[in-house]
Amino acid sequence: MFCGCCQHTTPRVGNESRYFQCWHSKVNKVASRYGLTISETELEGMLYEILPKQAQVILNMADLSIVGMLDAQPAEQAEYDK
């Protein structure tokens, strides 16, 4: 994961509620993105929303019928989380 502003890596932190935060923005109090974080859950949700749309554009398909295949089953998703 990389910061969209400074392009530095953005490590995942936290034990129970995991999130990503750019360390450069954490130490630079005058940065416009100071203290900005994104939760792991929110990021995953955005990716699951964006990836099918990107696949539609790449495959030049108006209606992507394989979108359902991109949704992980709960058991598979639990395995991915491990």
Backbone as CSV, one residue per row, in Angstrom:
resi,resn,N_x,N_y,N_z,CA_x,CA_y,CA_z,C_x,C_y,C_z
1,MET,0.855,-1.165,0.000,0.000,0.000,0.000,0.900,1.227,0.000
2,PHE,0.550,2.200,-0.837,1.335,3.421,-0.948,0.443,4.638,-0.745
3,CYS,1.008,5.670,-0.145,0.303,6.938,0.054,0.071,7.581,-1.313
4,GLY,-1.146,8.032,-1.551,-1.471,8.675,-2.813,-0.901,10.073,-2.944
5,CYS,-0.443,10.645,-1.840,0.099,12.004,-1.861,1.610,12.023,-2.039
6,CYS,2.314,11.222,-1.210,3.781,11.293,-1.231,4.435,10.038,-1.819
7,GLN,3.642,9.025,-2.153,4.109,7.784,-2.768,4.986,6.914,-1.866
8,HIS,5.038,7.212,-0.566,5.773,6.369,0.369,4.878,5.207,0.799
9,THR,5.499,4.150,1.298,4.716,3.013,1.761,3.846,3.416,2.942
10,THR,2.725,2.757,3.052,1.759,3.033,4.102,1.508,1.732,4.848
11,PRO,2.189,1.530,5.966,2.063,0.247,6.664,0.706,0.068,7.335
12,ARG,0.350,-1.195,7.510,-0.880,-1.534,8.234,-0.542,-1.576,9.715
13,VAL,-1.320,-0.882,10.517,-1.081,-0.814,11.954,-2.360,-1.154,12.703
14,GLY,-2.212,-1.423,13.984,-3.355,-1.743,14.817,-3.525,-3.239,14.979
15,ASN,-4.080,-3.623,16.097,-4.298,-5.034,16.359,-5.745,-5.437,16.110
16,GLU,-6.669,-4.776,16.759,-8.072,-5.156,16.628,-8.728,-4.458,15.446
17,SER,-8.556,-3.178,15.330,-9.070,-2.449,14.171,-7.862,-1.984,13.368
18,ARG,-7.602,-2.666,12.289,-6.415,-2.377,11.478,-6.690,-1.245,10.506
19,TYR,-5.670,-0.447,10.288,-5.794,0.672,9.379,-4.436,0.956,8.758
20,PHE,-4.433,1.780,7.736,-3.209,2.192,7.053,-2.998,3.678,7.313
21,GLN,-1.735,4.051,7.578,-1.417,5.457,7.803,-0.019,5.741,7.267
22,CYS,0.107,6.813,6.527,1.404,7.234,6.003,2.221,7.824,7.149
23,TRP,3.381,7.252,7.396,4.230,7.726,8.494,4.760,9.129,8.236
24,HIS,4.945,9.473,6.971,5.442,10.814,6.657,4.421,11.880,7.026
25,SER,3.147,11.579,6.816,2.127,12.557,7.197,1.922,12.572,8.709
26,LYS,2.260,11.466,9.373,2.083,11.397,10.821,3.070,12.312,11.552
27,VAL,4.261,12.467,11.002,5.277,13.287,11.674,5.279,14.738,11.199
28,ASN,4.679,15.012,10.061,4.655,16.365,9.507,3.313,17.016,9.837
29,LYS,3.260,17.757,10.925,2.003,18.333,11.404,1.424,19.398,10.479
30,VAL,2.229,19.950,9.583,1.717,20.967,8.669,1.228,20.359,7.356
31,ALA,1.400,19.055,7.176,0.939,18.402,5.952,-0.586,18.422,5.899
32,SER,-1.120,18.618,4.710,-2.579,18.670,4.565,-3.224,17.330,4.899
33,ARG,-2.476,16.275,4.818,-3.000,14.936,5.107,-2.578,14.444,6.493
34,TYR,-2.166,15.343,7.374,-1.686,14.979,8.710,-2.731,14.137,9.448
35,GLY,-2.324,12.987,9.908,-3.190,12.112,10.685,-4.218,11.349,9.879
36,LEU,-4.170,11.447,8.557,-5.142,10.783,7.707,-4.909,9.273,7.725
37,THR,-5.963,8.520,7.964,-5.884,7.063,7.963,-7.034,6.495,7.142
38,ILE,-6.905,5.219,6.786,-7.994,4.498,6.144,-8.041,3.115,6.762
39,SER,-9.221,2.695,7.152,-9.344,1.387,7.780,-9.205,0.293,6.730
40,GLU,-8.735,-0.853,7.178,-8.566,-1.992,6.281,-9.906,-2.400,5.671
41,THR,-10.961,-2.362,6.473,-12.292,-2.737,6.003,-12.791,-1.777,4.930
42,GLU,-12.578,-0.485,5.163,-13.011,0.517,4.182,-12.236,0.364,2.875
43,LEU,-10.937,0.114,2.974,-10.116,-0.068,1.785,-10.556,-1.294,0.996
44,GLU,-10.807,-2.410,1.681,-11.273,-3.618,1.005,-12.597,-3.366,0.298
45,GLY,-13.516,-2.668,0.960,-14.804,-2.359,0.349,-14.651,-1.548,-0.925
46,MET,-13.761,-0.564,-0.893,-13.528,0.249,-2.088,-12.919,-0.580,-3.210
47,LEU,-11.999,-1.481,-2.866,-11.389,-2.331,-3.888,-12.400,-3.262,-4.527
48,TYR,-13.277,-3.863,-3.713,-14.307,-4.751,-4.252,-15.278,-3.992,-5.143
49,GLU,-15.438,-2.705,-4.916,-16.314,-1.885,-5.746,-15.613,-1.449,-7.033
50,ILE,-14.327,-1.132,-6.934,-13.585,-0.593,-8.072,-13.118,-1.673,-9.043
51,LEU,-12.674,-2.815,-8.545,-12.103,-3.848,-9.419,-13.054,-4.322,-10.521
52,PRO,-14.316,-4.605,-10.238,-15.198,-5.005,-11.340,-15.352,-3.908,-12.398
53,LYS,-15.386,-2.652,-11.959,-15.508,-1.552,-12.917,-14.265,-1.458,-13.793
54,GLN,-13.094,-1.642,-13.186,-11.859,-1.618,-13.960,-11.813,-2.786,-14.943
55,ALA,-12.300,-3.947,-14.506,-12.336,-5.117,-15.387,-13.252,-4.853,-16.578
56,GLN,-14.380,-4.175,-16.353,-15.279,-3.831,-17.451,-14.575,-2.973,-18.486
57,VAL,-13.816,-1.993,-18.019,-13.109,-1.087,-18.931,-12.023,-1.852,-19.686
58,ILE,-11.253,-2.653,-18.967,-10.149,-3.384,-19.593,-10.668,-4.389,-20.617
59,LEU,-11.740,-5.093,-20.268,-12.295,-6.109,-21.156,-13.249,-5.529,-22.187
60,ASN,-13.511,-4.209,-22.114,-14.400,-3.513,-23.040,-15.781,-4.168,-23.070
61,MET,-16.322,-4.388,-21.877,-17.637,-5.015,-21.759,-18.569,-4.069,-21.015
62,ALA,-19.759,-3.877,-21.554,-20.730,-3.007,-20.896,-21.295,-3.664,-19.638
63,ASP,-21.554,-4.960,-19.727,-22.114,-5.686,-18.588,-21.200,-6.863,-18.301
64,LEU,-20.503,-6.789,-17.219,-19.544,-7.838,-16.881,-20.260,-8.937,-16.114
65,SER,-20.517,-10.053,-16.774,-21.266,-11.144,-16.139,-20.430,-11.930,-15.144
66,ILE,-19.104,-11.758,-15.168,-18.269,-12.501,-14.220,-18.070,-11.745,-12.922
67,VAL,-18.763,-10.612,-12.747,-18.627,-9.839,-11.514,-18.944,-10.707,-10.311
68,GLY,-19.952,-11.554,-10.411,-20.307,-12.447,-9.320,-19.175,-13.379,-8.956
69,MET,-18.341,-13.708,-9.927,-17.205,-14.587,-9.657,-16.144,-13.877,-8.840
70,LEU,-16.134,-12.556,-8.852,-15.145,-11.808,-8.094,-15.480,-11.737,-6.614
71,ASP,-16.740,-12.005,-6.269,-17.144,-11.997,-4.871,-16.684,-13.287,-4.207
72,ALA,-15.855,-13.156,-3.196,-15.358,-14.327,-2.485,-16.447,-14.884,-1.585
73,GLN,-16.537,-16.188,-1.540,-17.463,-16.845,-0.624,-16.951,-16.632,0.798
74,PRO,-17.825,-16.619,1.794,-17.395,-16.368,3.175,-16.255,-17.279,3.645
75,ALA,-16.293,-18.569,3.310,-15.226,-19.487,3.723,-13.913,-19.113,3.045
76,GLU,-13.981,-18.791,1.760,-12.776,-18.388,1.039,-12.239,-17.077,1.583
77,GLN,-13.141,-16.155,1.889,-12.727,-14.864,2.409,-12.040,-15.027,3.767
78,ALA,-12.539,-15.919,4.594,-11.910,-16.185,5.883,-10.504,-16.738,5.682
79,GLU,-10.345,-17.570,4.672,-9.024,-18.133,4.360,-8.084,-17.026,3.877
80,TYR,-8.598,-16.099,3.058,-7.778,-14.986,2.588,-7.342,-14.102,3.755
81,ASP,-8.243,-13.911,4.714,-7.924,-13.080,5.876,-6.773,-13.663,6.688
82,LYS,-6.695,-15.005,6.731,-5.599,-15.646,7.465,-4.272,-15.304,6.818
